[in-house]
Amino acid sequence: MTARESSATERALTMLADSPTLTITAAASLTGIARSTLIRALRRRGVEPRDPIPGPGRPRNPLPEPYYYHDGTPLKPARRYRP
């Protein structure tokens, strides 16, 4: 344990090193520390980010249907994107 890191941080780092499928969020919640604390400790050690764990990802919400008048014309004209 260094002067800047607690034993909980050290335990989380050890768990991450031992298990390739354990995520940073899971290791942080198991040891009771914040994700940012664990990420800072990994960066101080020069650990490169891992490839993402394959999975379904987060669900995407579909875009809402635009509102139309009874004759089919849009309620408001579409706004153009201006950078």
Secondary structure, 3 states (H helix, E strand, C coil): CCCCCCHHHHHHHHHHHHCCCCCHHHHHHHHCCCHHHHHHHHHHCCCCCCCCCCCCCCCCCCCCCCCECCCCCECCCCCCCCC
